[in-house]
Amino acid sequence: MRSLTKGFVCWILLGFMIACMPGGSQVKAASLWNDGANLYSDHKARAVGDILTIVISESSSATRAGQARNSKSASAEASAGTGVFKWIANAGMDSQDSFNAQGSISNTNKVSGRMTAQVIEVKPNGNLVISGTQTIKQNGEEQKITVTGVVRPDDVTVNNTVLSSYVADAQIHIDGKGPIAGKQRQGILTQIFNFLF
C-alpha cells in the first residue's frame, strides 16, 4: 500500500511537471546587450552621426625680412655754340637718384583646446568627413570655434580622440563678437583710408 502511494505521488508530480513545461509559444528573456555589441571592440567613431573629440593644438610662426637698395646717377654737358649757333651757351646737367628700403614681418599664432565634432559623411575609402561648432558666451562676449576636415579611422585613438594635426583639409575658424572684439577692429574711415592709400 505504501509503495502504491509513492508511485501515485510520483505520477502526479510527473504530470504536473509536464503540464508546466512550455509548449509551442516559448517565452524569451530580453538581452542586456545590443545585437551588434562586442565586449572587446572599442567605441571609435565610424559611421554618420557618430561623434569624436578633436584635440586642437596648432602653432605657427613666420618671419620675413627684406632689404632693397638702388642708386643711379647721370651727368651731361654741352659746350657753347660756334658760328651760326653761337647763341647757345654752355649747359650742364647732373642727376642723382637713390632708393633704400628695408622691412621685417614676424607673426606667431597658437591655438589649443578640445571640442567635439560629428561625422557627417563617410567616404568610399572609409575616411570620415567631420564638422563641429562650439560657441561660448560670457559677459556679452561670444567666441565661436568651427572645425571641419577629413579624418582617417586609423588616426582616431581608442579614447575616440584625434589630433587636429591629423585632420586633412582642416579648417579651424575662431571668431569673436562683443564689445572687446569690436574695439580691436579698425573704424570704417580708417579701413577706407588704408584701402585707398
C-alpha atoms as a printed R data frame, in Angstrom:
    type eleno elety resid chain resno      x       y       z
1   ATOM     1    CA   MET     A     1  0.000   0.000   0.000
2   ATOM     2    CA   ARG     A     2  2.850   2.355   0.860
3   ATOM     3    CA   SER     A     3  4.620   1.626  -2.477
4   ATOM     4    CA   LEU     A     4  1.350   2.247  -4.281
5   ATOM     5    CA   THR     A     5  1.048   5.664  -2.652
6   ATOM     6    CA   LYS     A     6  4.640   6.532  -3.578
7   ATOM     7    CA   GLY     A     7  4.013   5.562  -7.194
8   ATOM     8    CA   PHE     A     8  0.831   7.611  -7.289
9   ATOM     9    CA   VAL     A     9  2.622  10.672  -5.900
10  ATOM    10    CA   CYS     A    10  5.434  10.269  -8.457
11  ATOM    11    CA   TRP     A    11  2.924  10.078 -11.298
12  ATOM    12    CA   ILE     A    12  1.148  13.210 -10.047
13  ATOM    13    CA   LEU     A    13  4.453  15.114  -9.797
14  ATOM    14    CA   LEU     A    14  5.486  13.953 -13.269
15  ATOM    15    CA   GLY     A    15  2.160  15.038 -14.732
16  ATOM    16    CA   PHE     A    16  2.410  18.400 -13.011
17  ATOM    17    CA   MET     A    17  5.926  18.939 -14.431
18  ATOM    18    CA   ILE     A    18  4.779  18.024 -17.945
19  ATOM    19    CA   ALA     A    19  1.838  20.408 -17.664
20  ATOM    20    CA   CYS     A    20  4.120  23.244 -16.575
21  ATOM    21    CA   MET     A    21  6.558  22.748 -19.462
22  ATOM    22    CA   PRO     A    22  6.252  25.485 -22.183
23  ATOM    23    CA   GLY     A    23  4.537  24.398 -25.333
24  ATOM    24    CA   GLY     A    24  4.765  25.908 -28.832
25  ATOM    25    CA   SER     A    25  4.942  29.516 -27.591
26  ATOM    26    CA   GLN     A    26  8.199  29.981 -25.755
27  ATOM    27    CA   VAL     A    27  8.948  32.996 -23.588
28  ATOM    28    CA   LYS     A    28 12.364  34.565 -24.314
29  ATOM    29    CA   ALA     A    29 14.199  36.851 -21.990
30  ATOM    30    CA   ALA     A    30 15.385  40.214 -23.392
31  ATOM    31    CA   SER     A    31 19.144  40.531 -23.774
32  ATOM    32    CA   LEU     A    32 21.069  43.151 -21.787
33  ATOM    33    CA   TRP     A    33 23.426  43.696 -24.754
34  ATOM    34    CA   ASN     A    34 22.789  45.198 -28.162
35  ATOM    35    CA   ASP     A    35 22.821  42.718 -31.030
36  ATOM    36    CA   GLY     A    36 25.909  44.331 -32.543
37  ATOM    37    CA   ALA     A    37 27.714  44.919 -29.254
38  ATOM    38    CA   ASN     A    38 31.113  43.377 -28.747
39  ATOM    39    CA   LEU     A    39 32.755  43.388 -25.337
40  ATOM    40    CA   TYR     A    40 36.212  43.531 -26.930
41  ATOM    41    CA   SER     A    41 35.655  46.287 -29.507
42  ATOM    42    CA   ASP     A    42 36.451  49.969 -28.964
43  ATOM    43    CA   HIS     A    43 33.932  52.754 -29.366
44  ATOM    44    CA   LYS     A    44 35.546  54.755 -32.154
45  ATOM    45    CA   ALA     A    45 33.540  56.957 -34.492
46  ATOM    46    CA   ARG     A    46 32.997  55.134 -37.777
47  ATOM    47    CA   ALA     A    47 29.535  55.991 -39.102
48  ATOM    48    CA   VAL     A    48 27.483  59.045 -39.991
49  ATOM    49    CA   GLY     A    49 26.142  60.626 -36.819
50  ATOM    50    CA   ASP     A    50 28.962  59.348 -34.586
51  ATOM    51    CA   ILE     A    51 30.900  61.935 -32.609
52  ATOM    52    CA   LEU     A    52 34.584  62.257 -31.801
53  ATOM    53    CA   THR     A    53 36.726  64.721 -29.883
54  ATOM    54    CA   ILE     A    54 39.178  66.964 -31.735
55  ATOM    55    CA   VAL     A    55 42.251  67.936 -29.716
56  ATOM    56    CA   ILE     A    56 43.247  71.320 -31.171
57  ATOM    57    CA   SER     A    57 46.933  72.008 -30.815
58  ATOM    58    CA   GLU     A    58 48.145  74.313 -33.560
59  ATOM    59    CA   SER     A    59 51.084  76.697 -33.594
60  ATOM    60    CA   SER     A    60 52.660  78.576 -36.454
61  ATOM    61    CA   SER     A    61 55.472  81.066 -36.725
62  ATOM    62    CA   ALA     A    62 56.635  83.070 -39.713
63  ATOM    63    CA   THR     A    63 59.440  85.581 -40.029
64  ATOM    64    CA   ARG     A    64 60.304  87.567 -43.113
65  ATOM    65    CA   ALA     A    65 62.941  90.230 -43.638
66  ATOM    66    CA   GLY     A    66 63.785  92.134 -46.785
67  ATOM    67    CA   GLN     A    67 66.100  94.911 -47.872
68  ATOM    68    CA   ALA     A    68 66.333  96.745 -51.170
69  ATOM    69    CA   ARG     A    69 68.812  99.388 -52.287
70  ATOM    70    CA   ASN     A    70 69.160 101.153 -55.609
71  ATOM    71    CA   SER     A    71 71.333 104.063 -56.696
72  ATOM    72    CA   LYS     A    72 71.656 105.835 -60.045
73  ATOM    73    CA   SER     A    73 73.491 108.957 -61.193
74  ATOM    74    CA   ALA     A    74 73.824 110.693 -64.566
75  ATOM    75    CA   SER     A    75 75.537 113.828 -65.891
76  ATOM    76    CA   ALA     A    76 75.619 115.638 -69.234
77  ATOM    77    CA   GLU     A    77 77.430 118.738 -70.572
78  ATOM    78    CA   ALA     A    78 77.091 120.829 -73.710
79  ATOM    79    CA   SER     A    79 79.684 123.299 -74.985
80  ATOM    80    CA   ALA     A    80 78.864 126.790 -76.232
81  ATOM    81    CA   GLY     A    81 77.865 127.022 -79.843
82  ATOM    82    CA   THR     A    82 80.087 128.418 -82.578
83  ATOM    83    CA   GLY     A    83 79.320 130.004 -85.874
84  ATOM    84    CA   VAL     A    84 75.635 130.232 -86.564
85  ATOM    85    CA   PHE     A    85 74.969 128.528 -83.175
86  ATOM    86    CA   LYS     A    86 76.988 130.947 -81.068
87  ATOM    87    CA   TRP     A    87 73.847 131.979 -79.227
88  ATOM    88    CA   ILE     A    88 73.909 128.588 -77.439
89  ATOM    89    CA   ALA     A    89 75.618 128.993 -74.072
90  ATOM    90    CA   ASN     A    90 77.442 126.422 -72.035
91  ATOM    91    CA   ALA     A    91 74.990 123.973 -70.445
92  ATOM    92    CA   GLY     A    92 75.364 121.244 -67.907
93  ATOM    93    CA   MET     A    93 73.041 118.746 -66.208
94  ATOM    94    CA   ASP     A    94 73.526 116.434 -63.248
95  ATOM    95    CA   SER     A    95 71.008 113.909 -61.912
96  ATOM    96    CA   GLN     A    96 71.123 111.511 -58.993
97  ATOM    97    CA   ASP     A    97 68.574 109.029 -57.742
98  ATOM    98    CA   SER     A    98 68.820 106.683 -54.776
99  ATOM    99    CA   PHE     A    99 66.393 104.294 -53.130
100 ATOM   100    CA   ASN     A   100 66.806 102.437 -49.857
101 ATOM   101    CA   ALA     A   101 64.122 100.333 -48.133
102 ATOM   102    CA   GLN     A   102 64.073  97.622 -45.523
103 ATOM   103    CA   GLY     A   103 61.375  95.857 -43.540
104 ATOM   104    CA   SER     A   104 60.602  92.793 -41.476
105 ATOM   105    CA   ILE     A   105 57.495  90.836 -40.500
106 ATOM   106    CA   SER     A   106 57.155  88.436 -37.574
107 ATOM   107    CA   ASN     A   107 53.948  86.514 -36.901
108 ATOM   108    CA   THR     A   108 53.229  83.864 -34.254
109 ATOM   109    CA   ASN     A   109 49.917  82.064 -33.721
110 ATOM   110    CA   LYS     A   110 48.989  79.439 -31.137
111 ATOM   111    CA   VAL     A   111 45.612  77.746 -30.638
112 ATOM   112    CA   SER     A   112 44.816  74.942 -28.196
113 ATOM   113    CA   GLY     A   113 41.600  73.371 -26.959
114 ATOM   114    CA   ARG     A   114 39.250  70.415 -27.194
115 ATOM   115    CA   MET     A   115 35.912  70.204 -28.956
116 ATOM   116    CA   THR     A   116 33.533  67.564 -30.208
117 ATOM   117    CA   ALA     A   117 32.689  67.133 -33.881
118 ATOM   118    CA   GLN     A   118 30.220  64.920 -35.696
119 ATOM   119    CA   VAL     A   119 30.760  62.591 -38.650
120 ATOM   120    CA   ILE     A   120 28.655  63.987 -41.496
121 ATOM   121    CA   GLU     A   121 29.873  61.712 -44.301
122 ATOM   122    CA   VAL     A   122 31.848  58.503 -44.798
123 ATOM   123    CA   LYS     A   123 33.972  58.450 -47.966
124 ATOM   124    CA   PRO     A   124 34.158  55.282 -50.127
125 ATOM   125    CA   ASN     A   125 37.687  54.650 -48.787
126 ATOM   126    CA   GLY     A   126 36.409  54.825 -45.188
127 ATOM   127    CA   ASN     A   127 37.671  58.319 -44.337
128 ATOM   128    CA   LEU     A   128 35.358  60.368 -42.129
129 ATOM   129    CA   VAL     A   129 34.221  63.894 -43.006
130 ATOM   130    CA   ILE     A   130 33.735  65.747 -39.733
131 ATOM   131    CA   SER     A   131 32.243  69.082 -38.769
132 ATOM   132    CA   GLY     A   132 31.733  70.729 -35.406
133 ATOM   133    CA   THR     A   133 30.959  74.106 -33.868
134 ATOM   134    CA   GLN     A   134 31.459  75.311 -30.321
135 ATOM   135    CA   THR     A   135 30.047  78.625 -29.102
136 ATOM   136    CA   ILE     A   136 30.949  80.171 -25.755
137 ATOM   137    CA   LYS     A   137 29.124  83.259 -24.446
138 ATOM   138    CA   GLN     A   138 30.337  85.124 -21.401
139 ATOM   139    CA   ASN     A   139 29.680  88.694 -20.236
140 ATOM   140    CA   GLY     A   140 28.420  89.848 -23.618
141 ATOM   141    CA   GLU     A   141 31.387  88.336 -25.457
142 ATOM   142    CA   GLU     A   142 30.867  85.429 -27.852
143 ATOM   143    CA   GLN     A   143 33.584  83.124 -29.125
144 ATOM   144    CA   LYS     A   144 32.779  80.637 -31.862
145 ATOM   145    CA   ILE     A   145 35.113  77.807 -32.901
146 ATOM   146    CA   THR     A   146 34.358  75.862 -36.086
147 ATOM   147    CA   VAL     A   147 36.318  72.807 -37.230
148 ATOM   148    CA   THR     A   148 35.827  70.881 -40.480
149 ATOM   149    CA   GLY     A   149 38.007  68.342 -42.253
150 ATOM   150    CA   VAL     A   150 38.634  64.703 -43.109
151 ATOM   151    CA   VAL     A   151 39.901  62.087 -40.623
152 ATOM   152    CA   ARG     A   152 41.347  58.631 -41.244
153 ATOM   153    CA   PRO     A   153 39.778  55.992 -38.951
154 ATOM   154    CA   ASP     A   154 43.304  54.745 -38.139
155 ATOM   155    CA   ASP     A   155 44.161  58.149 -36.634
156 ATOM   156    CA   VAL     A   156 41.286  58.008 -34.136
157 ATOM   157    CA   THR     A   157 42.619  56.797 -30.771
158 ATOM   158    CA   VAL     A   158 40.922  54.237 -28.512
159 ATOM   159    CA   ASN     A   159 39.632  57.197 -26.480
160 ATOM   160    CA   ASN     A   160 37.778  58.403 -29.609
161 ATOM   161    CA   THR     A   161 40.009  61.478 -29.967
162 ATOM   162    CA   VAL     A   162 42.099  62.769 -32.853
163 ATOM   163    CA   LEU     A   163 44.757  65.483 -33.009
164 ATOM   164    CA   SER     A   164 43.971  68.470 -35.205
165 ATOM   165    CA   SER     A   165 47.296  67.914 -36.968
166 ATOM   166    CA   TYR     A   166 45.880  64.603 -38.284
167 ATOM   167    CA   VAL     A   167 42.804  66.260 -39.809
168 ATOM   168    CA   ALA     A   168 43.164  66.617 -43.579
169 ATOM   169    CA   ASP     A   169 41.821  69.760 -45.276
170 ATOM   170    CA   ALA     A   170 41.400  71.157 -41.768
171 ATOM   171    CA   GLN     A   171 39.667  74.497 -41.449
172 ATOM   172    CA   ILE     A   172 39.731  75.959 -37.954
173 ATOM   173    CA   HIS     A   173 37.904  79.262 -37.592
174 ATOM   174    CA   ILE     A   174 37.865  81.237 -34.357
175 ATOM   175    CA   ASP     A   175 35.576  84.248 -34.435
176 ATOM   176    CA   GLY     A   176 34.715  86.657 -31.660
177 ATOM   177    CA   LYS     A   177 31.871  89.117 -31.224
178 ATOM   178    CA   GLY     A   178 31.233  91.611 -28.499
179 ATOM   179    CA   PRO     A   179 32.408  94.960 -27.100
180 ATOM   180    CA   ILE     A   180 36.049  93.944 -26.670
181 ATOM   181    CA   ALA     A   181 36.295  92.328 -30.101
182 ATOM   182    CA   GLY     A   182 34.640  95.404 -31.639
183 ATOM   183    CA   LYS     A   183 37.223  97.735 -30.097
184 ATOM   184    CA   GLN     A   184 40.029  95.701 -31.645
185 ATOM   185    CA   ARG     A   185 38.780  96.346 -35.174
186 ATOM   186    CA   GLN     A   186 39.693  99.431 -37.203
187 ATOM   187    CA   GLY     A   187 37.000 102.001 -37.870
188 ATOM   188    CA   ILE     A   188 35.283 102.250 -41.265
189 ATOM   189    CA   LEU     A   189 37.031 105.515 -42.206
190 ATOM   190    CA   THR     A   190 40.419 104.036 -41.310
191 ATOM   191    CA   GLN     A   191 39.691 100.942 -43.391
192 ATOM   192    CA   ILE     A   192 38.693 103.091 -46.390
193 ATOM   193    CA   PHE     A   193 41.796 105.244 -45.984
194 ATOM   194    CA   ASN     A   194 44.025 102.149 -45.809
195 ATOM   195    CA   PHE     A   195 42.318 100.675 -48.876
196 ATOM   196    CA   LEU     A   196 42.865 103.828 -50.938
197 ATOM   197    CA   PHE     A   197 46.396 104.538 -49.782
